[in-house]
Amino acid sequence: MNRPGILVVDDDIAIRELVCVLLEGAGYDVRSAADGRSGLRTFHAEPSDLVILDVMMPELDGWQTLERIRDLSDVPVLMLTARSSELERVRGLRAGGDDYVTKPFGRQELLARVEALLRRTRGDVTVRDVYADDDIKIDFAQRSVAVHGEAAALTPLEFKLLSVFVHHPNQVLSRDQLLDLVWDDRAGASPHQVKLYVGYLRRKIGAERIETVRGFGYRYNRADSTQAAGPRPSARPSASRRRTAAARP
């Protein structure tokens, strides 16, 4: 059985490294990120069974990062914070967090909470290395794409953009979401670039595959009516969360 994958997102390098060492020692497959934006990119590039998310981070804080995760996935999220008030704990749970740990935390307590979350939810997690529908096949390990059986030459950015789309078939993704998930330098990017690269991608995979939903964003339409076979970060988003994603600007 594959080791459970855990993503640790915390801007405090000492705490981030401590948590990673603790989890690795317990046998988990651990990856980490120093801020919310890089955490979102890592989350989609390397699907995780659980996310440990710090609340107080610069730019995109833990609440905003959690909101974007919840727009797309039901993966369990354990919030870390230095604030111990009851209102903060309630806020975390109501925002979509599955559990809440206050810093400083006991090592055994953190491991016990991680184990409990994974025990409740890991059975719903599916990870695959290949996506395929009637028109398109993507080998994520080889980073190759074929359209109607013919190899398609995609740039690294186009490949990342297509990967995000097929992770969430038939779901509307806003330009801001795509900027967060695809572009490494969010500050140097703009919604116009999203439009530009969606156009490039359409030319290579077929314009009908990516639909413009006016006022909301873009939606990838599968070329068949079966369940998506591509790699997913976790269980499928609920209907209410899909509606939330569609309502984002």
Number of C-alpha atoms within 10 A of each C-alpha: 3 6 10 15 18 26 24 26 32 27 19 13 12 10 16 20 14 12 21 20 14 17 20 14 10 10 12 16 17 20 18 20 20 17 23 27 25 20 24 22 20 18 25 19 19 16 20 26 27 27 26 24 29 30 24 18 19 11 10 16 18 24 21 16 22 25 17 21 24 22 21 25 20 23 27 26 25 24 24 23 20 14 15 12 9 9 10 16 19 12 13 23 16 10 14 18 24 18 18 22 20 17 12 11 12 11 12 10 11 19 14 11 16 20 11 12 18 19 10 10 16 17 11 13 20 17 16 12 13 16 18 19 19 13 16 21 20 23 15 17 8 9 13 15 21 17 17 12 11 11 13 16 12 17 11 11 14 18 19 19 20 21 20 22 22 24 22 23 18 18 20 26 27 21 20 16 21 19 21 22 23 25 20 14 11 14 9 7 13 13 13 10 13 21 14 10 14 19 14 16 20 16 11 14 19 14 13 13 17 21 16 15 13 7 11 16 23 23 21 21 18 21 13 11 9 9 9 18 17 23 23 26 24 23 19 19 19 14 9 10 18 20 14 16 23 20 14 17 12
